[in-house]
Amino acid sequence: MRRATVSDITALLEVENRSFEQDRLTRRNLNYLLKRGNAVCLLESHATATPGIPSERVAGYVLLLFNAGTSLARLYSFAVDPDFRRQGVAQRLLDEAEREARDHECVYLRLEVRRDNEAAISLYRRSGFREFGIYRDYYADHMEALRLEKRLTNAAGPRGIKVPYYEQTLDFTCGPSALMMAMKALDPALDLNRALELRIWRESTTIFMTSGHGGCGPYGLALSAWRRGFEVELILNDDRALFLDSVRSEEKKEVLRLVQEDMQKDIAETDITVSYRAFGAGELTELLASGAIPVVLISSYRIYREKFPHWVVVAGCDERFYYVHDPLVETAKHTSDTDRVNMPILKKDFERMARYGKAQLKAMVVLRSRRQGSVRGHNRQDIH
């Protein structure tokens, strides 16, 4: 048992081609993952003395992906050569994969498996994996995939209201998508669809952002949630115009100021509570314990190594971790929404993420179910 290197690619491809008829990894895939991907490939090799065959033959391999900034591992590919099956190779590889994930301090190991692959499903279930979802039409032949996970630590796991997942459909709609997940958790009858995603974006866009279409700011998102009947609290550490350092044009900066001022005037006619102060891990934990759902602005750099403002939902917490739903799924980087659901992030790391730009902007839109009998009125503003 050892780690694979680029010199093993030919042998790995032989196992791949002998194991799968479709959905195979290519030489290019393996070369990228072994050289530059945040991945580890483990293989089991057997010595052979057969004439004309190399002295070492790869019996099977397992390929793990790790998410930057989170404590999550994904079993991306797993194959045992047909000549070595029923010899315990799969179990040994899976055990080694779990040890590797624990060495990376991962909370979960997750995977997808064909629904008709009974042998693999049996192996995973014997090893303590549980089903937590289904992908419809996942494989090239339209077979669906079961989504399985195993908790690798003794941490308690996410506590709080169950938050459904919604993947953003456009580069600039993380805010609406995160807000939709929070609203659906509090109102299960709400239908999550692309029309609603775009409608909320139109209501809450800042018009301009770093490039392309404008993203969504905290004032606009707060108004969108309030208009749909939720009790809303808005917490920011800065009362000045936001995101100005993300654009160079003075004309665009002026538009950003005007858009924000207009939204602030609208908020003044609501009962949205606006607080201008910093917030930390302790407050997030208390909010979750009270049944509230925070939608938080983060800097994407720690996860995606790119600097852009990004909205996520804090779906739960335990003593050490926040469990975050991230609406952005980058399929080109070997991710799936399995990787973006209940992402475990250490509380101290999330505090570092939850700020953006040179101004270190901290912003959070907190949603609660509106208390029965409460009446909408003028907003309250607190400055601490």
N, C-alpha and C positions, 0 to 999 in steps of 0.2 A: 504494500500500500504506500503510495507516494503522491506528491503533487505533480500534475502534468506540466510540461513546458511546450514551447512551440515545436520542438523536435519530435513531439509525440503526435502531432496533428494527423499525419498519414495513418497511424495506427488507430487513432480515435475515429477517424472517418470510416475505417474498415468496420469497426464495431457499429457505428451509426448506420452504415448502409446495409449491414447484415441484420440489423434490429428493426428498422423502420422502412415502410414502403413509401411514405410521404412525410411531409413536415420535417424533413431532415435538416440538420445543421450543415452548413457549407464550410469549405476551407476558409473562406473569407470571414464567416461568423466566428469560427474558432480562433483564427489569427487575431481578430480584434479583441475578443474576450480575454485571451491569454496574455496579450500584450498591453492593452489599454483599459479593458473593462474592469470594473470593481468586482472582480470575480475570482473564484478559486475552483480549479478542476482537480479532482482526486481520482486516481485510477488504481486498479489492482492488476498486477502483471504476474504471469506465470512463466517459469522457465520451461523451455521445450528443447528436446534433443532430436526432433524429427528432421531428417535430411531436407535441405532446401528451404527450411522455415527459420526465421530469425530466432535467436536463442531466448528472446523474451517476447511474450505475446500478451497483449492487453485483453484481460478477461471482461472488463467492464469499467465504466466511469460514472461519476456524478459531478455535475456542474452547478456551483452555487453562485448566486448574485447577492451582493450586499448593497443596501441603500445608504448613500452618503447622508449623514445627519440624523439617521434613525437607527433603532436597534432591531432591525428586521432583516431576515435572510429569506431568499427564495430559491427553492430547488428548481432550477431552470431546465435541466435536461438530465436524464438518467437512463443508462442502457447497459445491458449485459449481453455479451456475445452468445448466440444460441448454443455454441459448443460448451459453454461454461455454466449453463443454467442448472438449477436444482442442486447446486453445490455450496449454497450459502453466500455466494458473491454479493447478491443484492443486499442482503441483510448487513453484511460487513461494510459495504459502501455507505448504506444509509446510516449506520451507527457512526461511521467516521465523519459523515456530513454533519450530523448533529453535534459531534465534538468540535468540529471546525466552527460551526455557528456559535456555540457556547464560548469558544475562545475569542470570538469577535464580540462577545457580550450581547448577543442577540436575544430578544425576548421570545420571538416567534420564528419558526421555520414554516414557510408556506409553499404550496405547489398546486399545479393543475394536473389532472389525470383523466384519460379517456374513460367515459362511463362504462364501456364494454371491456376494459382491461381489468378483469376480475383478479388476476394474480397480483398485479401491482396494488390494487385497492386493498386486497387482503393483507399484503405486506405492510402497507401504511397503517391500517387500522390495528394490526397486532403491535405496531410500534408506537401507538398512542396518538395517532393523528385523528382529527375529527373533521367532519364536513361542515363548512360554513357558507357555502354558496354554490351556484351552478353558472357556467357559461354556456349559453345556447349557441349552436352553430359555430363552435370554436375551432374545429379542425378542418382541413381541406376537404374532407368527405362529409362535412356538416355534422359530424358527431359532436355531442356536447361534452363538456369537461366538468368534472367535479372539482371544487375548490376545497382543499384540505389544509389544515394547519395543526401545528403542535407547539404548545407552550414549553419553553426550554428552561424557565426559571420558576421560582416559587412565588414570584410577585402575584398580587391578588388579581390583576387584570382590570380592565376598564369598568368603572362604576359610573352609573348615571343613566339618563334616558337613552334608549336605543336610537341612534341616529342613522337613517338610511343613507345610501351613497348615491351621488349623482355626478357623472363625469362632464366637465365643461366641454362644449362642442366647438368653441372658438378660442383663439389665443387670448382674447381680451375679456372673457366672461367668467373669470375665476370668482369675482365678487358675487354676481348673481347666483352662480352655481353653489357657492358656499352658503349663501343666504337661504337658498331653496332647501338645502339639506336640513338646516336648522328649523325652518318653518315646517317642513314635513314631519320632523320629530315631534313638534308640539301640536300639529294638526294632521293626523294620519290621512284625513280625507283629501288633502291637497294633492293635486295631480302634477307631478314633475314632468315637464316636457320642454322642448326647445322654444316653443312660442312664449312660455313664461320666462325662460332664461333671457330671451331677447327683449321682452317687454321690460323686465327689471333693469337690464342694461341701459335701455333708452331712458328710463327714469333716473338712473343714478350715475351715468357716465360723466366724467370730468372733461370730456370732449378731446383734450390733449393729454398725452403721457409721454413716455420716453420716445416712442416711435409708433407709427401706425395708428390704429383706432385708440381712442381714449379708454383708459380703464375706469374703474368705479371707486369713488371715494367714500369715506365713512358717513358723511352727511347724506348722500344720496341713498346709500343702502339702508340707513336708519329710517328715512322717509318711506322707502318702498315697503319695509316690514311693517311700519306703523299703518300705512294705508290698507294693509291686508289684515288688520285687526289684532296685531300683536302688541304687547307691552314692550317698549324699547328703551334701553339705556345706552347712551353713547359716551365712551370714555376716550379722551385724547390727552396727550401731554403738551399740546401746542394749540393755541387759538388763532394762530396766523394762517395765511393762505397755504395750503398744502401742495406738495409735489412740485413746487416751483423749481427746485434744483434738478428736476428730471427733464426740463426743456431749456433750450438756449434762447429761443426767440422771445423778445420782449412782448411782441403782439400776443403770442400764445400764453405767456405768463399773465397778461392782462385778462385774457379770456378765462383762464383758470380762476383768477380772483373773482370775476363777475359771476361765474357759475357757482362758486362756493358761497358768495354773499347771497345769491338768490335762494340757494338751498337753506342757508341759515335763517333767512326771513320766513321760509315755509315752516321750518322746525319751530320757530317762535310761536306759531299758531297751533301747535300740538302739545300733547302732554309728554313728549319725549324728554327724558332726563339727560342733560348734557353736563358732563363733568370734565374740567380741564385739569388733569393730574396724571401722574405716572401710575402704573399698576404692575403688580408682580405675581409670582407663582402662588403666593398665599391667597390672593384675591381670586385668581382663577379657580383654585380648588374650592373656595367657599361658594363661588357662583354655581359650579357644577353640583355641589352638595345641595344647593337650594332648589335645583330643578331648572336653572337658567342654562342657556346654551350660548357660549361666546363664539362669535365670528371674528377672527383676529388677523390683523395685517402682519405679514412677516417679510423679511428679506429672503429671497429665494436662494441666496448664494450658498448657504450651508447644505442645501439639498441638491441644487442644480448647477452650482458653480457659475451661475449667471446672476447679475445684479438687476433684479426687477421687483417691483412691489407685487405681493401675491397674497390672496385671501384664502384662509383655511378655516375649518370648523374644529374646535376642540370638543371631541365627542365623549370624552371620559377621562378619568385619571385613577391612579392608585398612589401608593406612598412615594414611588420614585418617578413614575412616568406620566406624561400626558399622552392620550391616544387621539391622534389627529386624522381627520378625513381631508385629503388633499384632492381637489377636483381635477388637477392637471395629470394626465396620463401621457407619457411620451413613449409611444410604441416603437419608435425608431431606436430607442435606447434600451430595448429589451425589458420594458416595464409593462405591467398590466395594472388594472385597477385593483388586483389582489394586493399589489405593493402599496396602494394609496389608501386603503381602508384601515382604520385603527392603527396608524403608524405609531409605534411606541417611540417617544422622544423624551430623553431625560429632562426633568423639569429645569435644571440649570441650563441645559442647551437650548430649550425652547425660549427661555428668557432672553438669551442672546439673539435668537432668531426674530423675536417679536419686536423689531424696530427696523426702520428703513431710512436710508439716505444719510446725507451729511448731517441733517438736523436730528437724526436718531428718533424719527417720528414713531410714536406708539399709539395705536388706534385699535379700538375694540367695539363692536356692535353686539350688545347683549340682548337676547330675545327671551321673553317669558310669555306664557299663556296669559291673556288678559284676565284679571280677576273678575269673577262674576259680579255684576252689579256696579263695576267701576265705570266712570264716565270720562270720556276724553275731554281734556281741557287744555289750557295753556301750559307750555313746557316750563320745567324747572332747570336752572343752571347753577352748578356748584363749582367754585374755584378753590382749590386747596393749595 
